[in-house]
Amino acid sequence: MKSRMLLGVLAVCALLGEGCTTVGKKFVKCAADPTDLFPGQDILPILSWYSIPPADLSLERFLEMKEAGFNINFSHIGSYEDALKALDLAHQAGIYSMFTCSKLHDEPEETVKAVMNHPGLGGYFLVDEPGIPSFKGLWDWAKRIIDTDPTHTCYLNLLPTYGFKSLDEYRNYVHRFVEDVPIQLISYDHYPVVNDTLRGDWYPNLEIVAEEAKRVNRPFWAFALATAHGPYPVATVASLKLQMYSNLAYGAQGLQYFTYWNPGTETWNFHEAPITLEKKRNSVYDRVREVNQELQARAYVFVRSKVLSVNHLGKDIPELTKRLETLPPKVTKLDTHDKGAIVSLLEKNGKQYLVIVNRSLHDQMDLTITFEPGVLRIRKDGTKVAADKYVDTLMVGPGECEIFEL
């Protein structure tokens, strides 16, 4: 795996003062984006949240995780020694690890200086789901890390909409975070599949986060639920694809799974994690692996792309979303026959991509779509073929995504 940045570039940035820095409470990026772990490569960052525990850290386990399609490890670690071991093993496996330990909080500058040049370092984890009252202290801490190492990102996850009384209250929460804690990356968790349905506030959550990320020109990362617990069911290929393709359609630049390893707590009755309490793989491991392979095959569409528009179709559309009123470029007909769908238009390197996601967990969507000549269909394996070689009506399974290069 290529190093994230050349040491010579780092040295020049440091000497000339051209590295990433903070001015007041505005984060200023340098040429090398600290959130881009794979510069110049069309690789989606895919993170395993609650990953290999300290007692099980081994190269074999890291390679097993990599085989499932993860390229960022995030283990819950307390000691500096274990955190450093995770960095070493991640590098040996050819992936990255998010760094966290108690020492990072207690002695941030000293700790960061000790690990900032480690080739396995993916970033620094701060806290999970912070509230507004903690923002000032959080930024004071994050700024000490960023000022010491501007070449790696600080990472944390914001609360979802269902942690608040209203969408307006949530919008204020995200806005306050972006303004008061201007770290390089915006990440949040939301688990929309409850029992056999989808939360009604899931797409409003995506709308709000994507809007704020676009406003301040920072990337955002989002989640899919991989471990059943409480009212959350066992993950299926359809549920995983629906979550991940929806995230990507809205412009997410990183994907995360909660969780990779069974956390083992009785409070939530976690079960059917990709790696079980018995430390064995189960069917969900293979489902995650299958989905990740497909996502990476099509990653060149999404990585570093710009969202031009996100609209919805269907008899009913989610709150805060916009109904598609105008056909995308080169599209002569688009009909989902009242079935719910996301219709996203992306742009990258002078090319435009049409992304259509079936919003249903359970039902097939018949997509009738026709084009002007020259449009390509991007299949699940990432290969391209002329769209006019296919019939006008495609059967799109639950959570599935059709992509066209216009």
N, C-alpha and C positions, 0 to 999 in steps of 0.2 A: 504494500500500500504506500502511496506517495505521502510524503510529509505534508502537513497542512500548509506550511509556508517555508520558504528558504531562509536559512539562518542569516544569509547576507542581507536579505530584505529587512529582517527584523533589526539587524544591527544599524542599517541605514536609517530606518524609521526612528529608532531610539536616539541616534546621534542628532538627527535633524529635527526631532520633536514632531514628526509627522505621523506618529502612531495614533491609535484611537485614544481619545481623552474625554474628559468631561468639562464642560463649560457651564458653571452654575449647575442647573439641573437638566441640561440638554446633553444627550449623548452624541458624540461626533464620531462617525466611523472613519477608519482609514481605508486605504485601497484594498487591503486584505480583510474581508468581512469575518469577524471572530465567530459568527454563527454558522459560517460555511465550512463544514468539516471536510468537504470533498471538492475543493476549488478546481474548476475546469473539468469536472466529471459529472455526468448526469446520474448521480446516486442520491436517493432519498435517505435522509437520516431516519432511522427507525430504532426507537429506544425501548428497552425492556424495563419497565417500572417495577420496583421491588423484585430485583433480580437475585442472583446467586448470593446466599447468605455467607457471612465471613467464615463460618466453619466448613463450608463446602467450596471455597475458592480453589479452583484447580484449572489447569490448561484444558483438560478434558471437558469440564463443564462449560468453559468459555467457547470451545469449538462447537459444542452441542448447541449453544445459544446462537452462534454465528450460522450454523446449519439451518436454523429456523428462520433466518433472514434478518436477524438483528445486527446492527453495526454500532450501537451504543449501549453499553451496560450501565445500569444504575442500581447498585446494591445499597441497601441501608446499612451503613457502616459507622461505628463509633470511634474506633481507634485509628490513629495515623498509620500505624504499621499495616493494618488490614487494608486501608485505603490505598496505600502505596503498592501493596501486593496486587490489588485489583488493577491498578494502572499497568503494572508489569505484565500481568497475564493478558490483559486486553491487547496490549501491544504485540505480545507473542502470537495471539490469535488473529491479529490483523484487523482489530476493531478499536473503538475508543471506550473510555469509561468516564462517567461523571464523578468528580471528586467530592467527597464529603466526609467530614469527621469533626469531632468536637474541637479539635485544635484549630480548624479553619475559622471558627467563630472566636475562639479565645485569643489566638495570635495570628490574625489574617495575613499581615505582611510577611512575617517570618515563614509561615506555612506555604504561602503562594510562591515565594521566592525559591523554596525547596523543590517544588513540583512543576513550576511553570514551563520548563523546557522538556518535560517528559513527553515522549512521542505517543504515549497512550492516553494523554489527557484530552478529554472532550469538552470540559468546562467545569464550573464550580456550582454545586447545588447549595442553595441557601435554606429555604424553608418551604413548607407545603401549605397552600391555601391561606395566605396571610389576610388579616383584616385591616381595614383602613387605619385604626389606631396604631398599628405596628409599622406603618409605612416610613415614618421619619427615621426610626432606628434601623430599619431594614436598608434604607438608602445610605445611611452613614456607614454601615458595614459593607454594602456592595461597592460603594465608591472606593473604600480602602483596597478592596480586591482589584477593581478595575484600574485604579491608578498604579497599582503594583504590576499588574499583568493585563494590558489592554488587548492582547492577542487571543484571549479565550473568553468565552461568554459566561456570564452569570445566568443561572437557570433556577426557576421555581415555577410552580403552577398556581394559577388563580382559581378562585371558587367558581362554580357554575351558577347559572341563573336561579336554580331552585334552592339556593342558599339565601335568597332575598325575597322580600315581600312583593316587589314589582319589577318589571323590566326597566323602568326609569331609575329605580334604586340601583339595579345592577349596572346599568350604563354609567351611572355616576361612579360606581366602584371601579370599573375598568378604566374610566377616564382619569380618575384620581391616581390610580396606580401608574398609568402611563406617564402622567405629569410628575408625580412625586417620587417614583422609583424608576427612573429612565434607564434601566438595564437594556442590554442589547437585544433581548429576546422576549417575546410575549408568549406565554404558554398557559393553557387553562385546561381543566378537566370537566367533562360532562358525559354522563353515561345514560344515553337516551332509551335504551331497550329495557323496559320494566314489564315483568311478566310476559305478556304476549303482544305488547303495543309499544309505540314510541311516545316519548314525552312531547307534549305540544310546544314546549319552550326550547326545544333543541335547535331548530333552525334560527329562531330569534337570537339565541346565544351565539351562533356562528355569525349572524349578521352584525351583531354588536362588536364582537372581537375583530372580525375582518375589517370593519369600518375604522376602528381605532388604529389597527395596525397599518392600514393604508394611509391614514391621516399623518402618522408620524414616521412613515417609511421604515418600519421595522417588521421583520418576519414574525409569523406566529406558528406555533406548533399545537397540535390537538391530539385527542385520544380515541381509542376504541377499547371496549371492555372485553377482556379475555378470560376473566375468572368469575364464575358464578358466585353470588352471595346474596343473602336476603331475598328481595324481590327480583333480583337481576338473574336472568336465566343463563343456562349454558350457552356459550358462544357458538354460533353456526357460521359457516362460510358466508351465508347471505348477510347475517348481522354484522360481521366484520367488514365485508366489502361495502355495505351501505354506509357505515360510519367512516371508513377511510376514504372512499371516493367522494363522499359529501365534504369531508375536510379538504381534500385536494381541489375540488371544484370551487371552493371558496378561497383558495390560494394558500392553504397551509404549506409550509416549507419543511416541516418535520412531523413525523408520526410517532405515536407512543401507544403502548399496550399496558393496561392495568389488569392484572399483574402478570409477570412471567412465572414466578415461583409462588407457590401457595404460602401466604403470610402466616397461616397457622393459628390465627386468633379465633376464639370461640364467639366473640361478640357478633360477627357478621356471618358466621358459618361459611367461610370461604371453601369452595370446592370446585373441582374440575378446572383447576389451573393447568396451563400447558405442562408445568412440572408439578407433580403432586407432593403431598406431605411425605410420601414414601420415596420421594426423589426420583420418580419414574416419569417418563413421558406418557401422555394420554392422547386421545383423539384430537383434543383442542390444539395440542402442539402441532400436529400435522395440518390442521386447518389454518393455523397462523402461518405455518411454513408455506402452504399453498398460496395464501393471499399475498404474502410478502414477495414471493417469486413473481406473481403477476404485477404487483405494484412496481417492482424494480424494472420489469421488462418494459413498462410504459413510463418510467420515471423521466425520460427525456422530454416528455410533454409538460411536466409539472415543475421540475427543478428550475428555479430562477425565472419562472414565467410571470407575466403580468396579467392580472385579472382585468379584462375590459368590461365585463358585465356578468352578473349572476341573476338569473330570473327563474321563475317556476311555472310549471304547467299543471293542469289537473282540475277536476271539478272544484276542489277547495285547495287553497294554498296557505302555507303557514303564516302566522302573524309576523309582521315587519318585512316580509319578503315582497318582491315585485313580480307581477304576472308578466310573462313574455307577450309583448304586443307587436314587435317587429321581427321579421325573420332575420336570422344571422346572415352574413355575407355568403353568397353562392348557394344558399339553401332556397329551394323553390317550393318546398312543402314540408311541414313538420306537424305531426299530429300524434298525440299519445292516447287519443280516444278516451279522454277524461281521466286517465290514470295520472297519478302524481309523479312529477319528474323535475329535476334540476336541469337547467340549460345554462351552461357556463361557457363564456368565450374568453380564451386565453391567447396571449401573444408572446412569442419568444423568437429572438433572432430573425425578425422579419416575417415569421410565419404565424398564422392564426390557427387555433385548435378549438373545435367545438366538442364540449364534454357534456354528455347527457346521462344522468344517473336516475335509475328507477328508484323512487322513494319508498317503495313498499318492502316490508319485511317478508311478505308471504306470496304476493301475487305477481304473475308474469305481466309485463307491459308490452303491448303491441305498438311498436314505434314505426309509424309511416313517415319516411323521410326521403326526399329526392333533392338532387343537386344539379348545378351547372356542371359542365365537363371539367375534369381535372382534379376532382376531390378524391382524397385517399381515406380509406378506412384503416384505423390502427387496431389490429387485433390484440387479443389478450397476451400473446407472446411478444408483442412489440413490433411485429412485422407489419408492413404496409401493403395494401392492395387497392386497386381502383374501386371506388365505392359503387360504380355502376355495374360491376360484376355481380352484385347482390340484388335480391328482390327489393321492392320498395318498402315492404313491411318486415321489420326484424322483430324476433321474439326476444325480449330483454328480460332475463330472470330477476328475481328479487335481489335488490342491492347491486345489480350489475351495472356496468358503465359502458357506453358506446363512445368512442372517440374518433373524430374525423379531422384530418388535416385539410384546411380549406385553401 
